[in-house]
Amino acid sequence: MTPVVEKLGAAVDDWVAAHHQQLVATRRHLHAHPELAFAEFETTSFLEQRLRAHGLMPRRLPTGTGLVCEVGSGDPVVVLRADIDALPLADLKDVPYASTREGLCHACGHDVHTTVVLGVLVALAAMDGLPGTVRAVFQPAEETVPGGATEVVASGVLDGASRAFALHCDPSVPAGKIGLRTGAITAACDRMDVTLTGPGGHTARPQLTVDLVDALGRLITDLPGLLSRQVDPRAGMSLVWGAVNAGVAANAIPQRGQLRGTVRVLDREAWKDAEDLMRALVERVAATTGAEVDVDYIRGVPPVVNDPRSVALLRNAALETVGTDNLVLSPQSMGGEDFGWFADVMPIALARLGTHGGGAPLDLHRGTFDVDERALGVGVRLLARTALHALEADSAPPRTGRRAPGDTSARRPVDERREPDDEFHRPAG
């Protein structure tokens, strides 16, 4: 760590200590005023006003909601991403900052993510001597498919940046701890609807028709097993059914039946071929039953695959923020996160921000979800220091015989056939 990064990092620590209540107030305002995907107009205006009040010049994204805003100047450019949308869930908490919008709730921590990135910008805006540019993207519509990140990438606001970072609340990890992982940290998530049709008939004479219920049962049980023999198990591909519908009468074989489920995969290359594979397997099984089959396959979000060098930069920042004892290995999640689209144009890394404050777990995507607000300052310090380390590392090639902070190029290659967890020695939690 150079003296410049050390000085600026210490200044961020001081800023966080002096502005904790401001961070809490911002998060609570956002929590009380949730908005759905691509309708985050009030949220966008609130952020815009706050940024302009500190002398910054935010620009609205072409989607009409969401912002991009920079501090510093010149190259390199490092991106910090926050998602700003909420979920269509009722807030079930009895707290002063509960949602004021019926049926809407920040149940995934996006209010925290937004507050953290806003805090980083405001903190760095008060400092001189940034070794480059920090570009914040306040992204709409993370909770949709294929996600608002596709619009961000298409808009070109990421052009010229060297890498991007984000964090996500983790209620399984205590506040004050940070979870990191190299490689896949979240999964791709696609939806598949399978519709079977046949002539229908009487259950007394199934041999005279096509038994769609039996055909649906074969798809339900056979497809996951076939899938496990068609794909390298290290790709982490799975099919789980969520809904099945057929028939209304006990003695009538229906003319139509439907299955709906999700396909999830941790390997990006395997995800590219997932649709063709699933269609082929469905048709193979359905062909043995005589049923006509139609597959509606909806591609969702790619896996978030953390770049090793970017994780090394996050790790340097995390060690300075919370210390070795509070750095944990984050487990892989089969949940989806559209930040993975950013990897189409640059290396990315996603960190887990511990938010559990004790008591019963408050899981994501539930109306009871809440966070220990001490995590806000940890998030600001982590992402600010990460940006500083990344600017330093990406500013110029390291001198001969010395590596820039986080540079893993001279280390031995990681064997992709094993879990890349050797840099962390403590289990999560």
Sequence and secondary structure as in RCSB ss.txt:
>XXXX:A:sequence
MTPVVEKLGAAVDDWVAAHHQQLVATRRHLHAHPELAFAEFETTSFLEQRLRAHGLMPRRLPTGTGLVCEVGSGD
PVVVLRADIDALPLADLKDVPYASTREGLCHACGHDVHTTVVLGVLVALAAMDGLPGTVRAVFQPAEETVPGGAT
EVVASGVLDGASRAFALHCDPSVPAGKIGLRTGAITAACDRMDVTLTGPGGHTARPQLTVDLVDALGRLITDLPG
LLSRQVDPRAGMSLVWGAVNAGVAANAIPQRGQLRGTVRVLDREAWKDAEDLMRALVERVAATTGAEVDVDYIRG
VPPVVNDPRSVALLRNAALETVGTDNLVLSPQSMGGEDFGWFADVMPIALARLGTHGGGAPLDLHRGTFDVDERA
LGVGVRLLARTALHALEADSAPPRTGRRAPGDTSARRPVDERREPDDEFHRPAG
>XXXX:A:secstr
  HHHHHHHHHHHHHHHHSHHHHHHHHHHHHHS   TT  HHHHHHHHHHHHHTT   EE TTSS EEEEEE SS
 EEEEEEE   BS      STT  SSTT B  SSHHHHHHHHHHHHHHHHT S  SSEEEEEEES TTSSS THH
HHHHHTTTTT SEEEEEEEEEEEETT EEE SEEEE EEEEEEEEEE   EETT GGGS  HHHHHHHHHHHHHH
HHHTTS GGG  EEEEEEEEE S TTEE SEEEEEEEEEES HHHHHTHHHHHHHHHHHHHHTTT EEEEEEEEE
E  EEE HHHHHHHHHHHHHHH GGGEEE     S  GGGGGGGTS EEEEEEEEE SSS   TTSTT    THH
HHHHHHHHHHHHHHHHHHHHS   TT   TT  TTS    TTS   TT  S   
